[in-house]
Amino acid sequence: MRKLLFEALLKPILTETRPTADDAAVAQLADAVARTARKRLGRSLSIREVDAGSSNDSELEIHALNNAFYDVERFGIHFVASPRHADVLLVTGPVTKNMRQALERTFAATPSPKWVVAVGDEALDGGCFAGSYAVAGGVADVVPVDLRIPGNPPSPTALLKGLLALLDQADAR
Amino acid sequence: MTDIREGIFEGKRVERHHGWPRFEVDRDGWIRAAEALAHGRLALAGLWGEKAAIHMAVLAEEGGSAAVLTLACPDLTFPSVGRVHPPAIRLERAAHDLFGLVPEDAPDLRPWLDHGRWGVRFPLGAREPAPASGVPYTFLPVEGESLHQIPVGPVHAGIIEPGHFRFTANGETVVRLEARLGYVHKGIEGLMQGATLARAAELAGRVSGDSTVAYAFAFARAAEAALGIEAPPRAVFLRALMAELERLANHLGDIGAICNDAAFALMLAHCAVLREQVLRTAEASFGHRMMRDRIVPGGVACDLEPAGAAAVASLVKEIRARLPALIELYDNTASLQDRTVGTGMLKPELAREFGAGGYIGRASGRSFDARRDLTYAPYDRLAFEVPVMQEGDVNARVWVRIREVEQSLSLIDQILELMPQGPLRVQTRTPGTPVEAAAMVEGFRGDVLVWLRIGADGLVERCHPRDPSWFQWPLLESVIEGNIVADFPLCNKSFNCSYSGHDL
């Protein structure tokens, strides 16, 4: 273990430079973040991830945000275990009918001010699962959505751009 | 290959069913097959419904042959397989929820996928309107002194899929775990009915996102077998390359994540870097980090350019250079070994009874790998070993995965070496009469089965994708028994069953 740790000191850092916040996301957020208070948020965002019916691909890419290349915590963005601790609900979907109530309850358990970010094409409108007897629709059909990050699934860079836009906008107020 | 029916059941072979044989059996034949499952002469590989019929897929454990059995159920009842062979119980509950088929004398008829939220009962069968207000679920009773219950989920503390776990514990020790799943049921089988092949292939690739290549591969093979077409040789090799990259990415990520659940974050940090490098190579070579929608019926949707092949070759080199130090780290960290050795034991008898696939079965002595035992191109031309261990604990599951990473690296070398030139895709055709097929592909988690019937018009009449998790989830409940609550995340991660693939 000592050898590995020592080698890590000598190797170049893998972490990549900050991507610019996504323009489309900034525009989307202008409205949503009008409700914010930078004083309350400080320079951090606490995120509670909710899988409302995804096929687990978005979860893999959200996980990747924590690896050495993206290192999301350096921006003050971190994932928390309870909605009670969260500023942001990061929701992947489609929202299945069997998960609808759990999503509503998680939303209700999150203190205000709060934002909901819908992640992935299926979370926008149900995507290729729209129309199924078992699918309630996109995230916005169940809880109010502030930001949409499209993708199939969105790459970690796309996720990071969206989250940075959220952080910047929250900061600007 | 011997006839799988021999000495077990009688049945009439169905023409136009390809890949494996399908037999129409009567009630007696169905019951005999169920008994053969109970006695371990056959292993259950799937059980699914149709409007007035029930199907089951079986494997002959030695000999590498497989078959589908069908029992017509005009009165919507069939003799329960779960009555004598517990691995069938959840599959029968699902067939009941979706089609209204009733397994006679079934030991458990509680709803499984149907949480009373759909507004319809038997959505793929009689479609009876029903309230959508939800029905309470009765967990199995637990009796004893000083027991307490811990309900967990469906929304969990980590970035994982939803499901409910009901622990009954005596102090720190788990005496029973019962899972309730079905939360991410999206009705994929319903969406596939009447879909074009292209749309159904897209849906198959979204059954379980971590296995998108394996599902697309299995679906494409089933469709091609049914239509009597063959993917060109180059496409076949590209498919295997994608399948091995997917296996690498998942194994590397999970080896790190298992160690992280034992509070050893260093391993996760290093493994996550390797996983990311696999995904980046996939993007550079195939244009998508998870290689989704790259395998299509008839072939593949994109080629591998020389630059892509070079990227894959240097990825293999990089992983080979970095892996030994990580293996050594895993093997020589006593505090980590203390958590993984002896934790979450899966008995070989149970792994065999449930036909547990993937690293879960192979870490408990069940030597089955669809790439070898029901071999398909190009694996019939590649040399590889199937690592098997007997211990059945978290440590054994980690080691099987480490050995499989090494095998995948060697397979990728061979694939790049043997990769032929040529076309990437043949056209699918409209069959004119209904055709059927079954195909099995070894995904990273285990064997993925796709059963498919294409109508005369070329549209999908019925498709059933069966995730390996169906036969792994029930075993997790057995594995955690007698372990402490704090070891559950470790056991769960070492299984890493798919919620989405199971819930469909």
Interface residues (C-beta under 8 A of the other chain):
Chain A: M1 K3 L4 L5 L14 E49 V50 D51 A52 G53 S54 S55 N56 D57 S58 E59 L60 E61 I62 H63 A64 N66 N67 A68 F69 F79 A81 S82 P83 P94 T96 K97 N98 M99 R100 Q101 A102 T106 C128 F129 G131 S132 Y133 A134 V135 N152 P153 S155
Chain B: H115 R117 W118 G119 V120 P123 A132 G134 P154 V155 A157 G158 I159 I160 E161 P162 G182 Y183 V184 H185 K186 G187 I188 G190 L191 R199 E202 L203 R206 V207 S208 G209 D210 T212 G253 L266 A269 H270 A272 V273 R275 E276 L279 R289 M290 R292 A325 L329 N332 T333 S498 Y499 S500
